[in-house]
Amino acid sequence: MARKFAFVLLWLGFCFATSAHADEPAASPAAIPIATAEQIQQTVDRAIGYLQTESAAWLKSRGCAACHHVPMPLWALSEAEQHGVRDR
């Protein structure tokens, strides 16, 4: 009997539930500011510098080539070089 009662309550809940509507859509991609080529280049230069210094510092301070502290930066730097970005 309790099962039927629970089913009836659930069914009534679905019957009288109101549909949900979203508010206005978020800003369109056209409204999002786009970085300039100079800003992108500055960001890439900073990232490459960070990877080079921090990877070398990790290797010197820890004395090991940890599985993710040396190969991953080398991979990222290799990818950057393949895309025409030279290290500093």
Backbone bond lengths (Angstrom), bond angles and torsions (degrees), N, CA, C in turn:
res aa  C-N    CA-C-N  psi(-1)  N-CA   C-N-CA  omega(-1)  CA-C   N-CA-C  phi
1 M - - - 1.441 - - 1.537 111.08 -
2 A 1.335 115.79 -40.51 1.462 119.91 179.84 1.528 110.54 -63.21
3 R 1.302 116.39 -32.69 1.462 120.78 179.67 1.521 110.53 -66.85
4 K 1.320 116.98 -43.54 1.464 120.69 178.57 1.522 110.37 -63.05
5 F 1.319 116.48 -42.32 1.461 120.92 -179.59 1.540 110.40 -62.31
6 A 1.323 116.11 -43.50 1.460 119.74 178.69 1.530 110.55 -63.93
7 F 1.327 116.33 -39.94 1.465 120.21 178.84 1.524 111.04 -64.22
8 V 1.333 116.67 -43.34 1.468 120.81 179.44 1.525 110.10 -63.27
9 L 1.320 117.86 -42.84 1.472 120.25 177.56 1.526 111.60 -62.53
10 L 1.310 116.41 -41.95 1.457 120.21 178.41 1.520 110.50 -63.79
11 W 1.337 116.89 -43.76 1.454 121.59 -179.62 1.530 110.58 -63.56
12 L 1.316 117.20 -43.16 1.460 120.93 177.76 1.529 111.27 -64.33
13 G 1.321 115.60 -37.47 1.465 119.40 177.50 1.513 111.54 -61.08
14 F 1.328 116.61 -41.65 1.462 120.22 177.87 1.522 111.55 -68.44
15 C 1.306 116.87 -36.85 1.462 120.17 -178.53 1.520 112.31 -66.38
16 F 1.319 116.85 -39.73 1.455 120.27 -175.08 1.530 113.86 -98.57
17 A 1.290 116.21 3.40 1.474 119.46 178.82 1.525 109.15 -71.65
18 T 1.296 115.88 142.24 1.466 119.82 176.17 1.518 108.54 -93.22
19 S 1.298 115.65 151.10 1.462 118.60 179.94 1.524 109.33 -77.70
20 A 1.302 115.45 148.71 1.466 121.29 -179.89 1.522 109.04 -95.52
21 H 1.301 115.92 138.69 1.457 121.48 178.01 1.515 108.71 -123.12
22 A 1.303 115.09 140.26 1.463 120.30 -179.93 1.524 109.73 -75.25
23 D 1.312 115.21 153.77 1.455 120.15 173.61 1.526 108.83 -72.23
24 E 1.283 115.44 -167.09 1.459 120.34 177.82 1.524 110.02 -59.06
25 P 1.316 117.42 145.45 1.472 119.42 179.40 1.523 111.22 -63.86
26 A 1.316 114.66 156.13 1.467 120.63 178.24 1.526 109.20 -66.05
27 A 1.308 115.02 171.95 1.460 120.25 -179.39 1.525 110.39 -56.47
28 S 1.297 115.35 138.49 1.459 119.80 179.66 1.529 109.17 -72.21
29 P 1.318 117.15 156.48 1.469 119.24 179.77 1.521 112.83 -56.85
30 A 1.322 117.72 -26.59 1.468 120.12 179.52 1.522 111.27 -66.86
31 A 1.348 117.23 -24.98 1.455 120.84 -178.34 1.524 112.50 -84.57
32 I 1.317 117.15 -10.98 1.458 121.04 -179.50 1.527 108.36 -82.11
33 P 1.320 117.75 127.29 1.466 119.01 -178.76 1.530 111.51 -64.67
34 I 1.301 115.71 141.29 1.460 121.73 -179.30 1.526 108.19 -103.49
35 A 1.329 115.70 136.78 1.459 120.72 -179.51 1.523 109.88 -70.14
36 T 1.309 114.63 146.92 1.460 119.30 176.91 1.525 109.17 -79.94
37 A 1.309 116.17 165.26 1.460 121.10 179.01 1.530 110.33 -61.40
38 E 1.327 116.68 -35.90 1.468 120.67 179.59 1.531 110.57 -66.57
39 Q 1.327 117.69 -41.61 1.462 121.22 178.14 1.524 111.28 -64.14
40 I 1.304 115.91 -40.79 1.463 120.04 178.61 1.516 110.40 -64.02
41 Q 1.331 116.67 -44.10 1.467 120.51 179.96 1.523 110.99 -63.16
42 Q 1.337 117.23 -41.45 1.467 120.61 177.98 1.523 110.69 -62.07
43 T 1.317 117.27 -41.65 1.463 121.34 179.87 1.519 111.03 -64.95
44 V 1.312 116.77 -43.81 1.469 121.01 178.93 1.520 110.20 -63.81
45 D 1.322 117.52 -43.00 1.467 121.06 178.54 1.525 111.44 -60.97
46 R 1.333 116.48 -43.24 1.469 120.24 178.43 1.525 111.06 -64.19
47 A 1.327 116.55 -41.20 1.467 120.51 -178.99 1.525 111.02 -65.96
48 I 1.308 117.02 -41.86 1.467 120.07 179.22 1.523 110.39 -65.16
49 G 1.320 116.81 -43.24 1.467 120.32 177.45 1.522 111.62 -60.46
50 Y 1.332 115.36 -42.66 1.465 119.65 179.01 1.528 110.76 -62.94
51 L 1.314 116.91 -47.03 1.466 120.01 -179.82 1.522 111.93 -60.21
52 Q 1.314 116.32 -42.19 1.467 119.58 -178.63 1.524 111.37 -65.77
53 T 1.319 117.78 -48.46 1.465 119.75 -176.34 1.521 112.23 -70.62
54 E 1.329 117.11 -43.62 1.462 119.69 -177.17 1.522 112.55 -71.42
55 S 1.319 118.01 -34.77 1.470 120.02 177.44 1.523 110.45 -66.00
56 A 1.329 116.10 -42.73 1.465 119.88 178.59 1.532 110.54 -66.04
57 A 1.330 116.23 -40.31 1.468 119.72 179.58 1.529 110.89 -64.69
58 W 1.317 117.37 -40.29 1.467 120.85 178.66 1.518 109.92 -62.22
59 L 1.315 116.34 -46.23 1.457 120.84 -178.38 1.528 111.04 -62.11
60 K 1.331 116.64 -41.14 1.467 120.14 -179.87 1.523 111.86 -71.17
61 S 1.321 117.56 -44.09 1.469 119.93 -175.02 1.531 112.82 -75.53
62 R 1.307 118.02 -34.58 1.466 120.81 -176.55 1.526 112.97 -95.41
63 G 1.313 115.59 -24.26 1.465 119.01 178.87 1.524 113.81 72.10
64 C 1.332 115.64 20.08 1.465 117.58 177.88 1.528 108.73 -144.70
65 A 1.310 115.00 158.39 1.458 120.89 175.01 1.518 107.12 -99.47
66 A 1.321 116.17 76.86 1.471 121.31 -177.16 1.518 109.75 -55.22
67 C 1.282 114.63 149.45 1.466 121.43 -172.07 1.527 114.33 -54.35
68 H 1.318 118.61 -28.75 1.460 119.28 -178.07 1.525 113.51 -119.18
69 H 1.307 118.15 -1.71 1.459 119.62 -178.67 1.519 113.67 -98.23
70 V 1.297 117.95 -10.75 1.461 119.93 175.83 1.529 111.27 -119.45
71 P 1.323 119.45 -51.43 1.468 118.22 -177.57 1.532 114.23 -62.76
72 M 1.316 118.54 -39.60 1.463 120.04 -178.09 1.536 112.46 -64.45
73 P 1.333 118.89 -47.12 1.470 117.77 175.83 1.537 112.17 -62.36
74 L 1.340 116.74 -38.21 1.466 118.45 177.81 1.526 110.63 -62.31
75 W 1.299 116.20 -39.64 1.460 120.68 177.84 1.528 109.99 -63.18
76 A 1.333 117.03 -46.33 1.460 121.15 -179.60 1.524 111.23 -62.63
77 L 1.327 116.60 -42.45 1.468 119.98 179.09 1.525 110.99 -66.77
78 S 1.319 117.17 -37.07 1.463 120.94 177.08 1.526 110.83 -64.43
79 E 1.313 116.80 -42.37 1.465 120.99 177.84 1.528 110.74 -62.79
80 A 1.331 116.05 -42.58 1.465 119.74 178.69 1.521 110.47 -61.49
81 E 1.321 116.54 -41.78 1.471 120.30 179.80 1.526 110.90 -64.99
82 Q 1.317 116.72 -38.96 1.472 119.96 178.46 1.528 111.76 -65.19
83 H 1.319 117.04 -24.01 1.455 121.30 177.91 1.522 112.33 -95.11
84 G 1.306 116.64 14.46 1.454 121.17 174.55 1.516 115.92 87.03
85 V 1.316 118.17 11.07 1.459 121.32 179.19 1.523 107.38 -96.10
86 R 1.304 116.86 123.73 1.458 121.96 179.80 1.512 110.15 -97.28
87 D 1.333 117.00 147.18 1.469 119.59 179.23 1.518 109.84 -71.84
88 R 1.341 114.08 164.81 1.463 119.46 -175.71 1.486 111.73 -83.46
